[in-house]
Structures are given as C-alpha cells and as structure tokens.
Amino acid sequence: MEKSYWEDYEIGEKIITPGRTITEADLVMFSAFTGDWHPLHTNVEYASKTPFGERIAHGMLVLVVGSALGFRLGQYVTLPKSFIAFYGIDDVRFTGPVKVGDTIHLESEIIEATAKDDARGIITSRSAIKNQRGEDCSVFTTKFLCGRAPKG
C-alpha cells in the first residue's frame, strides 16, 4: 500500500524489500569512491588468512546499499509521498560478513511514530540487513521525517 503521510504508518508494521546481490564491482567502486582500500576488502591473499577466509564487503557499503533497498523505484517504497528528510540512524552494528555474491535484503519494523508538530512527524523503524540465508549482517534503527495529513 502506498503511503502518503505520517498517519499512514502503524506500530508493528513490517516491510521486507527485494534483494540485491553484492558484486566485485561494488567493492571496487566503493573502495575508489571512499578511499578505503583495506586489504580485507581488496586483497584476496590477505583476506584468505583472516577469520572470514575471503574478502568481505565494507560494513558501510552493506549499510548504504542495504538501507537504500527500501527506496527502490517501481517496487514497494517504504517512504511516504510526504517524505521530508532522513532524520537519523542509531545503534548500528555489523553482525555478520557479506561476501561477494551474497544477496542482501532489508527487513524493517515500525516501532514508533512521534508527532513533531502539526505539520510533521517522525517514523522510527528497527531494521536488519539480512543475507540470502536470513542471517543478520547489520542491524540498526532509523528515523525519517515526513508530513502529516492536512486537517479538515
């Protein structure tokens, strides 16, 4: 169901996005864009000697790609039409590795809806980025600011 306003969200509502596979190109482009060339992400020999046994995606890459899955065009969109701004992210934890070829998706649950004033409200969700086996890779809480339904 398409959402228009703050009032359209219900506590306990759950959202599960489509998946996206993390590729070799993702690691290379993220490294180039951020300047983070840590060998855990970019050196096969180095990474083979770590507890992961192979290269893993940057935690921030997983967080950015995974959380953005809620905004995919042409599919279920988690934001209302009255979206104003991303308000914050709290309690981020990277709880499991994402490797090249893993497919991640986002699962979110609305845990709070707070009126900010007569025109705006904040939606808070508890979220987890999971891999194709349903294992948590990153968990966090997000908040977004959106418009409230006009009165009258």
SEMARDO-82503 format. One record per residue (C-alpha): residue number from 1; residue in one letter; x, y, z. Coordinates in steps of 0.25 Angstrom, whole numbers. Each point is the difference from the previous one (the first is absolute). Example, Ala and Ser with C-alpha at 12.3 -4.5 7.8 and 13.67 -1.06 7.14 Angstrom:
<pt><num>1</num><residu>A</residu><x>49</x><y>-18</y><z>31</z></pt>
<pt><num>2</num><residu>S</residu><x>6</x><y>14</y><z>-2</z></pt>
//
This chain:
<pt><num>1</num><residu>M</residu><x>0</x><y>0</y><z>0</z></pt>
<pt><num>2</num><residu>E</residu><x>5</x><y>14</y><z>-4</z></pt>
<pt><num>3</num><residu>K</residu><x>3</x><y>9</y><z>12</z></pt>
<pt><num>4</num><residu>S</residu><x>-3</x><y>15</y><z>-1</z></pt>
<pt><num>5</num><residu>Y</residu><x>1</x><y>5</y><z>15</z></pt>
<pt><num>6</num><residu>W</residu><x>5</x><y>-3</y><z>14</z></pt>
<pt><num>7</num><residu>E</residu><x>-13</x><y>-5</y><z>4</z></pt>
<pt><num>8</num><residu>D</residu><x>0</x><y>-11</y><z>-11</z></pt>
<pt><num>9</num><residu>Y</residu><x>10</x><y>-8</y><z>9</z></pt>
<pt><num>10</num><residu>E</residu><x>-3</x><y>-10</y><z>11</z></pt>
<pt><num>11</num><residu>I</residu><x>8</x><y>-5</y><z>11</z></pt>
<pt><num>12</num><residu>G</residu><x>4</x><y>-14</y><z>-3</z></pt>
<pt><num>13</num><residu>E</residu><x>-1</x><y>2</y><z>-15</z></pt>
<pt><num>14</num><residu>K</residu><x>11</x><y>-8</y><z>-7</z></pt>
<pt><num>15</num><residu>I</residu><x>7</x><y>2</y><z>-13</z></pt>
<pt><num>16</num><residu>I</residu><x>9</x><y>-10</y><z>-8</z></pt>
<pt><num>17</num><residu>T</residu><x>7</x><y>5</y><z>-12</z></pt>
<pt><num>18</num><residu>P</residu><x>4</x><y>-7</y><z>-13</z></pt>
<pt><num>19</num><residu>G</residu><x>15</x><y>-5</y><z>0</z></pt>
<pt><num>20</num><residu>R</residu><x>12</x><y>5</y><z>-6</z></pt>
<pt><num>21</num><residu>T</residu><x>13</x><y>-8</y><z>-3</z></pt>
<pt><num>22</num><residu>I</residu><x>13</x><y>7</y><z>5</z></pt>
<pt><num>23</num><residu>T</residu><x>10</x><y>-1</y><z>-12</z></pt>
<pt><num>24</num><residu>E</residu><x>15</x><y>1</y><z>-2</z></pt>
<pt><num>25</num><residu>A</residu><x>-3</x><y>13</y><z>-7</z></pt>
<pt><num>26</num><residu>D</residu><x>-7</x><y>5</y><z>13</z></pt>
<pt><num>27</num><residu>L</residu><x>13</x><y>-2</y><z>8</z></pt>
<pt><num>28</num><residu>V</residu><x>9</x><y>7</y><z>-10</z></pt>
<pt><num>29</num><residu>M</residu><x>-9</x><y>12</y><z>-2</z></pt>
<pt><num>30</num><residu>F</residu><x>-3</x><y>2</y><z>15</z></pt>
<pt><num>31</num><residu>S</residu><x>16</x><y>-1</y><z>2</z></pt>
<pt><num>32</num><residu>A</residu><x>2</x><y>10</y><z>-10</z></pt>
<pt><num>33</num><residu>F</residu><x>-11</x><y>9</y><z>4</z></pt>
<pt><num>34</num><residu>T</residu><x>4</x><y>0</y><z>15</z></pt>
<pt><num>35</num><residu>G</residu><x>15</x><y>-2</y><z>-1</z></pt>
<pt><num>36</num><residu>D</residu><x>-2</x><y>-12</y><z>9</z></pt>
<pt><num>37</num><residu>W</residu><x>9</x><y>-10</y><z>-6</z></pt>
<pt><num>38</num><residu>H</residu><x>2</x><y>-9</y><z>12</z></pt>
<pt><num>39</num><residu>P</residu><x>5</x><y>-14</y><z>-4</z></pt>
<pt><num>40</num><residu>L</residu><x>-11</x><y>-7</y><z>7</z></pt>
<pt><num>41</num><residu>H</residu><x>-9</x><y>5</y><z>-12</z></pt>
<pt><num>42</num><residu>T</residu><x>10</x><y>1</y><z>-11</z></pt>
<pt><num>43</num><residu>N</residu><x>11</x><y>-10</y><z>2</z></pt>
<pt><num>44</num><residu>V</residu><x>-3</x><y>-15</y><z>-3</z></pt>
<pt><num>45</num><residu>E</residu><x>13</x><y>-5</y><z>7</z></pt>
<pt><num>46</num><residu>Y</residu><x>-1</x><y>9</y><z>12</z></pt>
<pt><num>47</num><residu>A</residu><x>-15</x><y>-3</y><z>2</z></pt>
<pt><num>48</num><residu>S</residu><x>2</x><y>-15</y><z>-1</z></pt>
<pt><num>49</num><residu>K</residu><x>8</x><y>0</y><z>13</z></pt>
<pt><num>50</num><residu>T</residu><x>-11</x><y>7</y><z>8</z></pt>
<pt><num>51</num><residu>P</residu><x>-11</x><y>-7</y><z>8</z></pt>
<pt><num>52</num><residu>F</residu><x>-9</x><y>3</y><z>-12</z></pt>
<pt><num>53</num><residu>G</residu><x>8</x><y>-8</y><z>-10</z></pt>
<pt><num>54</num><residu>E</residu><x>-2</x><y>9</y><z>-11</z></pt>
<pt><num>55</num><residu>R</residu><x>-3</x><y>15</y><z>-4</z></pt>
<pt><num>56</num><residu>I</residu><x>-12</x><y>6</y><z>7</z></pt>
<pt><num>57</num><residu>A</residu><x>-8</x><y>13</y><z>-4</z></pt>
<pt><num>58</num><residu>H</residu><x>2</x><y>12</y><z>8</z></pt>
<pt><num>59</num><residu>G</residu><x>-9</x><y>2</y><z>11</z></pt>
<pt><num>60</num><residu>M</residu><x>-4</x><y>14</y><z>-5</z></pt>
<pt><num>61</num><residu>L</residu><x>-3</x><y>-6</y><z>-14</z></pt>
<pt><num>62</num><residu>V</residu><x>-9</x><y>-10</y><z>6</z></pt>
<pt><num>63</num><residu>L</residu><x>-7</x><y>10</y><z>8</z></pt>
<pt><num>64</num><residu>V</residu><x>-2</x><y>10</y><z>-11</z></pt>
<pt><num>65</num><residu>V</residu><x>-4</x><y>-10</y><z>-11</z></pt>
<pt><num>66</num><residu>G</residu><x>-9</x><y>-8</y><z>10</z></pt>
<pt><num>67</num><residu>S</residu><x>-7</x><y>12</y><z>6</z></pt>
<pt><num>68</num><residu>A</residu><x>-2</x><y>6</y><z>-14</z></pt>
<pt><num>69</num><residu>L</residu><x>-8</x><y>-12</y><z>-4</z></pt>
<pt><num>70</num><residu>G</residu><x>-12</x><y>6</y><z>6</z></pt>
<pt><num>71</num><residu>F</residu><x>0</x><y>11</y><z>-10</z></pt>
<pt><num>72</num><residu>R</residu><x>0</x><y>-8</y><z>-13</z></pt>
<pt><num>73</num><residu>L</residu><x>-8</x><y>6</y><z>-11</z></pt>
<pt><num>74</num><residu>G</residu><x>-11</x><y>-9</y><z>-6</z></pt>
<pt><num>75</num><residu>Q</residu><x>-2</x><y>-9</y><z>12</z></pt>
<pt><num>76</num><residu>Y</residu><x>-5</x><y>2</y><z>14</z></pt>
<pt><num>77</num><residu>V</residu><x>6</x><y>13</y><z>6</z></pt>
<pt><num>78</num><residu>T</residu><x>1</x><y>2</y><z>15</z></pt>
<pt><num>79</num><residu>L</residu><x>-1</x><y>15</y><z>-1</z></pt>
<pt><num>80</num><residu>P</residu><x>-13</x><y>8</y><z>0</z></pt>
<pt><num>81</num><residu>K</residu><x>-2</x><y>10</y><z>-11</z></pt>
<pt><num>82</num><residu>S</residu><x>1</x><y>11</y><z>10</z></pt>
<pt><num>83</num><residu>F</residu><x>15</x><y>-4</y><z>4</z></pt>
<pt><num>84</num><residu>I</residu><x>8</x><y>12</y><z>4</z></pt>
<pt><num>85</num><residu>A</residu><x>13</x><y>-5</y><z>5</z></pt>
<pt><num>86</num><residu>F</residu><x>8</x><y>-12</y><z>5</z></pt>
<pt><num>87</num><residu>Y</residu><x>0</x><y>4</y><z>15</z></pt>
<pt><num>88</num><residu>G</residu><x>11</x><y>-10</y><z>6</z></pt>
<pt><num>89</num><residu>I</residu><x>5</x><y>-14</y><z>2</z></pt>
<pt><num>90</num><residu>D</residu><x>4</x><y>-6</y><z>14</z></pt>
<pt><num>91</num><residu>D</residu><x>6</x><y>-12</y><z>6</z></pt>
<pt><num>92</num><residu>V</residu><x>6</x><y>-5</y><z>-13</z></pt>
<pt><num>93</num><residu>R</residu><x>7</x><y>-14</y><z>2</z></pt>
<pt><num>94</num><residu>F</residu><x>7</x><y>-8</y><z>-11</z></pt>
<pt><num>95</num><residu>T</residu><x>-4</x><y>-14</y><z>5</z></pt>
<pt><num>96</num><residu>G</residu><x>4</x><y>-9</y><z>-12</z></pt>
<pt><num>97</num><residu>P</residu><x>9</x><y>1</y><z>-12</z></pt>
<pt><num>98</num><residu>V</residu><x>-5</x><y>2</y><z>-14</z></pt>
<pt><num>99</num><residu>K</residu><x>8</x><y>-7</y><z>-11</z></pt>
<pt><num>100</num><residu>V</residu><x>1</x><y>3</y><z>-15</z></pt>
<pt><num>101</num><residu>G</residu><x>-12</x><y>-8</y><z>-6</z></pt>
<pt><num>102</num><residu>D</residu><x>-9</x><y>1</y><z>13</z></pt>
<pt><num>103</num><residu>T</residu><x>-14</x><y>6</y><z>-2</z></pt>
<pt><num>104</num><residu>I</residu><x>-5</x><y>9</y><z>10</z></pt>
<pt><num>105</num><residu>H</residu><x>-13</x><y>6</y><z>4</z></pt>
<pt><num>106</num><residu>L</residu><x>-6</x><y>9</y><z>10</z></pt>
<pt><num>107</num><residu>E</residu><x>-10</x><y>-3</y><z>11</z></pt>
<pt><num>108</num><residu>S</residu><x>-6</x><y>11</y><z>8</z></pt>
<pt><num>109</num><residu>E</residu><x>-11</x><y>1</y><z>10</z></pt>
<pt><num>110</num><residu>I</residu><x>-6</x><y>13</y><z>4</z></pt>
<pt><num>111</num><residu>I</residu><x>2</x><y>2</y><z>15</z></pt>
<pt><num>112</num><residu>E</residu><x>-4</x><y>15</y><z>3</z></pt>
<pt><num>113</num><residu>A</residu><x>-8</x><y>11</y><z>-7</z></pt>
<pt><num>114</num><residu>T</residu><x>2</x><y>13</y><z>7</z></pt>
<pt><num>115</num><residu>A</residu><x>-7</x><y>13</y><z>-4</z></pt>
<pt><num>116</num><residu>K</residu><x>11</x><y>12</y><z>-1</z></pt>
<pt><num>117</num><residu>D</residu><x>-11</x><y>11</y><z>-2</z></pt>
<pt><num>118</num><residu>D</residu><x>-13</x><y>1</y><z>-7</z></pt>
<pt><num>119</num><residu>A</residu><x>7</x><y>-1</y><z>-14</z></pt>
<pt><num>120</num><residu>R</residu><x>11</x><y>-11</y><z>2</z></pt>
<pt><num>121</num><residu>G</residu><x>2</x><y>-13</y><z>7</z></pt>
<pt><num>122</num><residu>I</residu><x>12</x><y>-9</y><z>2</z></pt>
<pt><num>123</num><residu>I</residu><x>-1</x><y>-15</y><z>-4</z></pt>
<pt><num>124</num><residu>T</residu><x>10</x><y>-9</y><z>8</z></pt>
<pt><num>125</num><residu>S</residu><x>3</x><y>-14</y><z>-5</z></pt>
<pt><num>126</num><residu>R</residu><x>9</x><y>-12</y><z>5</z></pt>
<pt><num>127</num><residu>S</residu><x>7</x><y>-6</y><z>-12</z></pt>
<pt><num>128</num><residu>A</residu><x>8</x><y>-11</y><z>-4</z></pt>
<pt><num>129</num><residu>I</residu><x>8</x><y>-3</y><z>-13</z></pt>
<pt><num>130</num><residu>K</residu><x>0</x><y>-15</y><z>-2</z></pt>
<pt><num>131</num><residu>N</residu><x>7</x><y>-9</y><z>-10</z></pt>
<pt><num>132</num><residu>Q</residu><x>-6</x><y>-11</y><z>-8</z></pt>
<pt><num>133</num><residu>R</residu><x>0</x><y>-10</y><z>12</z></pt>
<pt><num>134</num><residu>G</residu><x>-8</x><y>10</y><z>8</z></pt>
<pt><num>135</num><residu>E</residu><x>12</x><y>3</y><z>9</z></pt>
<pt><num>136</num><residu>D</residu><x>2</x><y>14</y><z>6</z></pt>
<pt><num>137</num><residu>C</residu><x>11</x><y>8</y><z>-7</z></pt>
<pt><num>138</num><residu>S</residu><x>-3</x><y>14</y><z>6</z></pt>
<pt><num>139</num><residu>V</residu><x>-10</x><y>5</y><z>10</z></pt>
<pt><num>140</num><residu>F</residu><x>-4</x><y>14</y><z>3</z></pt>
<pt><num>141</num><residu>T</residu><x>-12</x><y>10</y><z>3</z></pt>
<pt><num>142</num><residu>T</residu><x>-4</x><y>10</y><z>-10</z></pt>
<pt><num>143</num><residu>K</residu><x>-8</x><y>13</y><z>1</z></pt>
<pt><num>144</num><residu>F</residu><x>-6</x><y>8</y><z>-11</z></pt>
<pt><num>145</num><residu>L</residu><x>-8</x><y>13</y><z>0</z></pt>
<pt><num>146</num><residu>C</residu><x>-13</x><y>1</y><z>-8</z></pt>
<pt><num>147</num><residu>G</residu><x>-12</x><y>8</y><z>-2</z></pt>
<pt><num>148</num><residu>R</residu><x>-13</x><y>-2</y><z>8</z></pt>
<pt><num>149</num><residu>A</residu><x>-14</x><y>0</y><z>-7</z></pt>
<pt><num>150</num><residu>P</residu><x>-6</x><y>13</y><z>-2</z></pt>
<pt><num>151</num><residu>K</residu><x>-11</x><y>3</y><z>10</z></pt>
<pt><num>152</num><residu>G</residu><x>-14</x><y>3</y><z>-5</z></pt>
//
